[in-house]
Amino acid sequence: MQRFTSLLRTVLTVAVILGVLGAIYALWVRYQIEPLTRDGKVRADIVPIAPDISGLVTEVRVRDNEAVKQGQVLMVIDPSRYKIALDQANANLASARADLDEAIREDKRNHSMPDVVATESTEQGTAKVEKLRATVAQTQAARNLAALNLERTLVRAQVDGVVSNVGLLPGTYLTAGQGAMALVNNQSLRVEGYFEETKLPAIHVGDPASIYLMGVASEIRGHVQSIAGGIQDREREGSDAKLANVNPSFTWVRLAQRIPVRIAIDSVPPHVRLVPGQTASVEIHSRAGDVMVRRSLPW
């Protein structure tokens, strides 16, 4: 009986040790071999909203974090001076056209009376017509520019999305190109996963991916869209016209570089909201066979 008890204790001890070693190996494979990263970010293209002309803001037609459609007016720049500029351009164009019409009539008369009008005067009249035609083209271009500037007093959304960081008030003077708010392009929402370079051999374009936002248990499905073509080499400095400035020291511990992998989003649960900047865990699955999705990820 005592011998049986001793044998049972030995078997149990060996089983526990093997279980612990198996768990350690499974964790090692999970976090060191399998293409899994907890370093992911929700990203989207941001369109800076800035006026193409300078002037006072007379209206702000959107609120912070409001969804907008492409072409929707976001704010209005005071159009008064641009209306005056357009009226002046129209007047200049009308004057130039009148001068051209008169010159054309004179040129026709000169050509119809070759015996009366000197050849030199006829040639000068023809040259005057060509010059006035160029003047009309210039005034027409100035008129088109004035009309464009007037139309640009309405600052519109270039894409569908959500406006953010709207703190603009009427009466603010904006110069051309000065940022007024940001527009998040909803169509460009994606996840960027930063995978260690040792895991790249297991990642291929088109592989399905599971995405888990921090604090959200629901799975977001996607697929690998692309892998970054290169990253910055922090160990090397210097421009093309100079010799490379390389760090002379080398440590025994080598840290794996993190390579960005773009994940296109295929489906999002109805109650999950994607906000650019959110933290996410990303797991890439092989397309060779059905892979069970692991839902319990430690944070």
Beta strands, then each sheet from edge to edge (+ up, - down):
strand 1: 36-43
strand 2: 46-49
strand 3: 55-60
strand 4: 67-68
strand 5: 73-77
strand 6: 154-156
strand 7: 161-164
strand 8: 173-174
strand 9: 181-185
strand 10: 190-196
strand 11: 208-213
strand 12: 220-227
strand 13: 236-237
strand 14: 245-246
strand 15: 258-267
strand 16: 279-284
sheet 1: 1+ 10- 15+ 12- 11+ 16- 1+
sheet 2: 2+ 9- 7+ 4-
sheet 3: 6+ 5- 3+ 8-
sheet 4: 13+ 14-
end
